[in-house]
Amino acid sequence: MAIVTYEDPIHHLSGKISKKYRTCYNYRKRSDRKYTSIHSERSTPVKETELAQRAKFKAVSQAARLRMLDPNHADMDQLSFSRQDKYTTLYGYVFKQVWDSYEE
C-alpha cells in the first residue's frame, strides 16, 4: 500500500484509471487517507469459515435494513443513535446492534 499525494486541483481519485492497469486508487473520507492497492486473482481457495462469515454478513445486512423500516424499532433506534457518538450513520449503528444479537 502506498500513500498518495495529489497536486491541486485534484483532491482524490477513486477506482481504477484504466482496465489495463491493476492499480486501484482509494480514498477514505473519514480519515482523509489516499492510498493505492493492487487487485489480482485470488490465489487460495475459499474456506468454510469465510463462507460462513459471508452468509452472516448477508443475513445481518438484510435484517438491519428491515429493522430500519420497522416502525416498532425505528424510533428507539433513532433515539439511541442520537445519544451515542461512536457511529456516524444510523445504518452503521443498527448494523452493529443486529450483528451483536445475531444467532444462526
N, C-alpha and C positions, 0 to 999 in steps of 0.2 A: 504494500500500500504506500503510495507516495502522496505527500501533501502538495496541493496545487495552489499557486498564487496567480491571479489574473490581473492584467493591467486594465485600467479604465478604458472604455465604458462597460466592459463585461464584468458582471458581478459573479455569476456562476454558470456552469454548464451542467446538464443532467442527461445521462444516457450515452449512447454510442454516437460517434461522429459519422461513421460510415460502416456498412456491413462488412467491409473487407478488413477492418481493424478489430482486434479483440479487446482493446482498452475501453473501459466504461468510466465516464466521469460521474462522480457522485457529489451530492450536496445535502447536508443535514441542517435544516433551518434552526432547530433548537440550539445547537452548539455552534452554528455558523462554520462548520468544517467543510472544506472542499478537498476531495481526495480522488484517487483513481483506483480501479481494481481491474483485474483481467478475468474474463469469463471463458471457461473452457469446458470440455465434455467431462462428465463425471467419470472418475477412474475406479471407483469402488461400487459394489452392488448396494442396493438399499437394504438396510437392516430392518428386522421386525419392530424393534423399538422405535425407529424413525417413522415407520408406517403407523404405529400406534399413536405417536405424538402428532402426526399429521391429522389423523382421524379425530383426536381430542381437540385440536385447534379448530378444525372444521365444525365440529359439534358445538363448541363454545362460541364461536363466531356467530353461528346461526341463532343460538339461544340468546346471545347478547342483543342481536338485532330485534328479535321477537320481544325480549324484555323491555326494550326501549319503546316499543309500540304499545305495550300493555299498559292501560290506564291505571291498573292497580299498583304497579311498581313505579310508574313514571314520576309521580310527584315525590315519592320518598327518595328515589334515586337522585332527582334534581336537587332536593334539599341537602342530602348527604354530600353530593358533589360540590355544592356551593360552600360547604363547611370545611373542605379539605383543600390543600394546595399542592399535593404531590402530582396529580394527574391534570394535564392541560385540556383534555377533551372529555366530554361526558361519555362517549363511547369507550375510551380507554378505561375510565373508572368502572363502568358497568361490566366491561370485559373482565377486569380483574376480579370483580365480585363473583361473576359466574364461574371463572376459572378456579377460584378457591373453593367454591361449593360443588364443583363437578364431580360426579360419580358415574362410572360406566354402567 
